[in-house]
């Protein structure tokens, strides 16, 4: 009888441990399910004619990855309160001066509190008079079109170990619009930009062989993270699993789901902890913060 009781206790304990283990795994698997992002497509300059379909395609792709995705062209969303809902903001095919000075200030505060920013294609034709924006994109504002809207080209993966490039072929044959920039992001020093992909200019008409021409890069800057690609003009790119995988790798970096180590930043790890160096007063990602007597941001519930 005693043996039976011991066996029952052991069986019950095993079942409880199993349930706890399953619950823990379930929590881990769904820990990022509530990550919410905003895809912003406001244009105040040139407007690409395929914004509507590409926005829907990218929204569906990110939603399929488990994110909560909002899309908008309303600059009025860029307030402390509204931005606090989002872990990342995507500027997809934006152009011109999309935000007011007050909205820019709200974005900067949000970004410095650990926000992630993804710039896609004509996001590089945006906010020329906003120095902070220029820092995030490595100064690579649009300058000219050396090719046409459907230029056949060969992209060269410079860092094949990054989460956004490891599934890409070393030489990636694509058709897309190509931008020339006002400044090479590789030359940026504040912050340093880690280059992921370049384009081989010898592979398209009007290209200049031997020219260093980055196409995708990222940085950690003042508490936030930015990930930029000049690619993404043609609609077909948003049905291309390689391009979408490239964007998704960048998004995972912005959300803090991966740690990147850049040789260009002296091997500094861009960890989620470093990414959230401080928080503004108020509620951020469900945690209430306050400013202490010396101006440091602290978790209100921390002891």
C-alpha positions, 0 to 999 in steps of 0.5 A: 500500500505504501509502495502504491502511495509513493508511486502515485506521488511520483506520478503526480509530481511528474505530471505537475513538472511536465505541465509546468515545463509545457507552460514555461515553454509555451510562455517562451514561445509566445513571449514575442507574440504581442510585439506591435509595430507600425508601418508608416507610408506618408508621402509629402514629395514623390509618391510611388504608385505601388504603395498600397499593394506593397504595404498590404503585402508587408503587413501580411508578411509581418502579421504572419510572423506573429506581430501585431501590425498597424499601418497608417499615413497619419503623422498625428500618431507620432506622440509620446502616448501613441508611440509607446504602443510600438516596439518598431516603426517602419518607414515604407516608401515615405518621402519628403517632410512627413513629420512636424518638429513636435512629431520628430521630437516624440519619435526621437524620445521613443527611439532613444527609449529603445525603439527600433526603426526600419527604413525601406527604399524611399524612406531615404528620400525623406526628412532631409532637414532632420539631422537625427533622421540622417544619423539613423540612415547613415546620411544616405539620403537619395541623390539620383537614379543611376539606373531605371526603375527595373534595373537588373543587378547583382547584390553582393552579401558582405556579411553572411553571418547576420540573421538578415543575410545568412539565407541569401546567396553570396551573389544575389541577382535582383531587379529593382530600382537603384539609388545613389546617395548623398553620402556613403553610409560606410563613411558614417562615424556617428553612429558607425553603420554596419554594412550588410549588402552592396550592389556590384555596379559593374552589373548594371547600365550606367554603373561605375565598376569598383564603386562602393555602393551599400544597399543594406546596413544597420546601427545602434544609436543613442539607445535605439536601433535602426536598420536600412535598405535602399531596396524595395521599389518593385512590387515583386520584391514583397513576394520574394522570400529572399527579400522578405527574409532579409527584412524579417532578419532586420526586424528581429534585430530591431525587436531585440530578438537577436544579438548582433556583433559588428566588426565595424563597432569594435565587436560591441554587442547590441543586446536588448539590455543595451538597447533599452538604456533608459525610458521616458516617464510614463508607461513603456511596453507595459512598465511604468517608469518615473524620473528620480531626483537626479534625472535617471529613469527607473522602473516604478515597481523596482526596489 
